[in-house]
Amino acid sequence: MPDNLNSIALNQYSARFTTTVLNEAYRSQDVITGAGLLKLTPVRQVNLGILNRLFEEWKNNAEAFRSPYFDFSNEEVKSALEEFMNTASQHIAVKRADLEPLLSDSVKDSLKLLLAPATYFEDRIRAVADTEFTHDKAEQLVKYTHIHRGIAEALLGRLTDSGSDSVYQTQAVSWLYEFKDNADLIDDVDQHLIQFAEIFPINLSELRIQEPTKSAPQPQPHKHESFFDSAFSQLEPSTARPVAPRAEPASAVIGEIMAKANAGSSPERDSLNNRFKVDIPKPSEDKSYGSVPLKVENIAGSIPLGQRFMFVNQLFDRNSEHFDKAVYELDRVKSFEEAENLIWHRYASKYAWDVNGEAVTALLAIVKRKFA
């Protein structure tokens, strides 16, 4: 599944889906109750997304109700406030103008979850400003997840097994990338697409970002092979096929890799993540990151223009926005160990880095300077 979706097409589909649903829902009523929201659309994930947003608003309203002039720690006050909020939650009544943005956002999130689950769950893990992924957050993620629920349950299970009530967000993300390709945790996409199509026809080719195809192969200077170039030789070195005259889209290559990985008579097979995982250098190799001549206050301001081009082109698939986001996140961590964890378990696996390459070594050297 792709990591990125076409945001314009996603917004357009969400608007059409929302308008179709609301035109029918408000045909004979002015407000929709909580019970009505549970069955507003045939897509359960969309309905759960609306309830999740209402739940967050409900909690925010309870907090806003507090005043410095009254003792809200008093047991009688706490009991009365809880009773009031619970009673209010039983009388949901949403007008069209208020429901429209909730439904639209829920449709977009549901499609992201369906078509790009790894990106969706990583965004949910990092949704809050703090750096911890807590047990309460994991439980809420499971509660409001219907599509690919197995991934949410696996995250909660891994956190429970750790014996801790919380872990760093980077640790939770590393767990996610361990089992994001586990077929047992992923739903059948088609069955959910059918439910979306009951409301409004859906065109996957518009929602997914398509990689441009090349009319003919051009001579290229020697460089490190990408994951997609080397995958077939790793799978079947003795039966590697010659390069075709046309480059296939990345989606087609992924599909063929999936088919090869699933073939075979062995009942126990490795996931794609295990077959092509990034080999993290041992701690003894830290000297390869270079010397640390001068401490810097921030990583972003210490990267020369030439190196920036190298990092964007060689490490982040020529996407400067992805590079800027990564540098921003690296600047926010508190230690070099946490920065390394972020680099190996998120970026290196996501972009299939050559961990011993010049660009990775240079990036680590710069990051290390901040924590010298």
N, C-alpha and C positions, 0 to 999 in steps of 0.2 A: 504494500500500500504506500502511496506517496506521503512524504512529510508535509508537502505544501499543497494548498488548494487555491483555486482562482477566487480571490476575495470578491471581485466584481460579480462573477457568476453566482457565487454563494449568496451575496446580498440580494441579487435579483430573484433568485429562486425563493429565498426566505420571504421576500416581500409578496410574491405571488401566492405562496403557500398560506401566509398569514391572512392576506385579503380574502382568499377563498374560504378559509375556516371562519373568519369573523363575520363575513356576509351571511353565512348560514346560521351561525350561533346566535347572532343578535337579530335575526329576522323577526322573532316573536317575543323578545325579552330585552330589558334594558340593562340587566346585570347578570353575571354568571356566578354561581355559588361555588364553594369548595368542592362539593360533589360533582358539579358540572365540569370543573377543571380536570378532575380525575379521568374523565372520558371525553375531553374536548376534541382530541384528534385520535386517529387509529394508531399513532406512533406513541407508545408508552413513554419512551425516553423524552419526547417533547413535553408531555404532560408533567413528568417528574421534574423536568428543568424549570417549569413555571412554578411548581410547588417549592422547589429549592430556593428560588429567588424570593418568593413570598415569605418563606421561613427566615431568610436572612434579614428581610425588611422587618419582620415581626420582632426578631431579636434586637435590631437597631432601635426600634420604637420603644422597646422596654428599657433600653439603656438611656435613651433620650428623656424618658419620663423621670429619671432620677434628678434630684435637686440637692444642692449643698446645704439647704436650709432644713432638711428633714433627715431623720435617722432611718435610712433604708436598710440598715443592718438589723433593725428591730424585728424579732420573729413574727410579730403580728402584722407589721408592714410588709415583710417578705411574703407571708402567706396570702395577704390580701392582694398584693400585686400579681403573684402567680395565678391566683384565682381569676383576677380580672383579665390577664393576658390569655389564659386558657379559654375563658368564655368568649373573648373577642375572636379567637381563632376559629371558633365554631360558627361564626357568622360572617364568613367571607362573602363579599359582594363586590365584584369588579366590573367597572364600566368599560366600554370598548376602548376609549382613548387611553385608559390606564393599562389594559391588557395587551394592547397592540405591541408595545416595545418588549414586553416580557415574552410574548409568543415568538416574535421575530428573533430575538437573541437565543431563545431556546432551540429554535429550528436550526440556526447556524451552528450552535454548540453540538447539537445531536448529529449533524452531518459530519462535523469534524471528528467526533468520537467514532462514528461509523467508518469513515474512510481514512482517517489518520490517527488511530488510537494512541500510538506512542507519543505523538505531539500533544494530543488532548490531555492525557494523564500527566505528562510532564508539566503542562501549564497549570493543571489543578494542584499539583504538588507545590509549585512555586507561586501560587496565586496570592499568598500573603507576604507581607514585608519581612517577617521574621525568618530565621534560617532553619526552623525546626518543623518536622513533619510529625504531628502528634497522633496518639491513639484515637482521640476524638475526631480529628480530621479524617483519619483513615476510615472510621466507622461511618461518618457522614458521606464519604465518597462512595462506600458500598451501598448505603441506603438510597442514594439518589442516582445510582447507575443501573441501567437495565441492559443497554447494548454493551457487549464485551465485559459483562459483570465479573467474569472470571479473573480479569486482570486486577480489578479493584479488590476482590477477595484475596488474591495472591499477595498484594501489597499489605493488606491488613494482617494476613497470616504470617508474613515474614517479620513484620514489626512485633507481633505477639511473641513469635519464637525467639526474638532477640532478647526478651526479658526486660526491655526498657519501654517506658511510656512515650518516648519520643526519640527521634534520630535527626541528624542533619538532613536538610533537603537533598543534598548531593548524594547521601547514602541511599535515600529512597529512590532517587533517579537511577542510581546504579542497579538497584534491585529491578526496577522497571525494565531496563535494557537487558537484563538477564533472561527474562521470560516473555518479552513482548512478541516474540515470534513463535511462541508455544501454541500450536494449533488447538490444543485442548482448552485454551483460555479465550479463544477468538470465536465469535459468533459467525454464522453464515450471513454474509453481507446482503445477499439477494433477498432473503426473506424480509429484511427491514426496508430495503429499497421498494419492495412491492407495497408496503404500508405507506411510504411517502407518496408513491405514485397514485394511491387511492384518492389523494387530495389534489395533487398537481403533478403532471408528467415530469420525470427527472431525467436529465441527460448527463451521464457521467463524464463524457468527453469534454463537456463544457466546464464541469466543476474541477476536474483535475488539470493541473498545469502540464502541458505537453512539451516534451523536449524536442527542439528542432532536429530534423534529419538532414544528413549531408548527401548531396547528389553524387559525390564520388570521393573516395579517400584521397587525402592530400599528404605528401611527404611531410613528416614531422621530425624535429630534432629528438635525439634520445632523451627520455625522461622516465621517471618512475611510473610503472604501470598502475592503472586504477584497479579497484576491486573488481569491476565488471570485466576488465580486460583479462585478468588473471584467474577468474573464478573457474572457468572450464578446465584449465590445466591443473588446478588444484583438485578438482573433482575426479577427472578421468585423464590423467596425463598420457596414457597409452593410446587413447582414442580421440585426442584433441582434433577438432575440425579446423580446416583452413578458414581464414578471415573472409567474410562475405564482402562483395564489392560495395554494399551499402551498409552504413552503420544502423543497427537496430535501435529503436527507442529503449530507454532504460527499463520501462515497464515490461517490454517483451523479454529482455534479458532476465529480469527478476522472475518472471513466470517460468522460464526454462530452468533456471536454477532451482526453483521450488519443486518443479516436476522431477528433476534429477535427485534432489535431496529426499523426496518422498518415495522414490523407487527402491526396490530391493526386497529381499525376503526376510531380513532381520526384523523381529518385532520391536527391537529397541534401537531407535535411531537418534542421532544427535540433531538438535535444532540448528537452524541457520546461524543463530548467534554463536553456538559452540564451534561450528565448522569454520567460521570466518572471523572469530573474535580477534581483537587486537592484543598482541603480546606486549604487556607492560614491562619496560626494562626493570631489572633488579635494582634494589637500592644501591648496590655497589657501583652501578654505572652512573651515579649522579655527577661524577666528575666530567662526564661528557657534555654537561650543560654549559661548561665554560666557567671562567673565573668571574668573580663578582666585584668589579672595580669600584663601583659607586652605587650607593643606595638611592633609589628614586621614590618620590612621593606617590606617583600613580603610574600605572602601566601605559595607559592611553597616551600620556604626554611624552613618553620615553621611546616611542617607536618611530624611527626615521621613515621618511616617505618611501624610500626604496624598499625597506623591509615590509612596510605596510602592503605594498603591491605584491610582494612575495607571499605574505601570509594569506591575503585575500585570494590570490590565484591558486596557490598550491594547497592550502589547508581548508578553505571555506567555499570551494566550488565557484570562485569568482563572484561571490555574493558579499558585498561590503557591509550590508545591513547585518548579516549573520556574524561577521567579524566584529563589528562594533558592539553587538549585543554580548558576544563572548568576552571581549575585553572589559566591558562594563561589569559583568558578573565576576570576573577574576579580580577586578579592583575592589570588590566588596567583601571578599573572603578575608579571614583573620590570620591565616598562616599559610606557609608554603605547602605544608602537607595537605591542607584543604584545597589549595589551588591545584596541586597534582591530582588529587582525587577527582576534581571537576574535569580536568583535562583528559585523564585516561578513561574515566567511566562515562563521560558525556561526549566530548568533542571527538576524541580519537576513534571511538566506535561508530559515532554517527556519520563522520566524514571519511571513514576507512583510511586513516593516516598511516603513512610509513613512519613508525615511531622512531626509527633510527635515521630518518632523513634530515637534511640540512635545515629545512624550515621549522620542523618540530624542535630540534636542538636549539635553534636561535630563539624561538618563542619561550622555551623553558628558561633560557639564560636571562631574558628580560624579566620574566615573572620572578625569578629568584632574586633579582636585584631589589625588588620592593621589600623583601623580607630578610635582607642581609643584616 
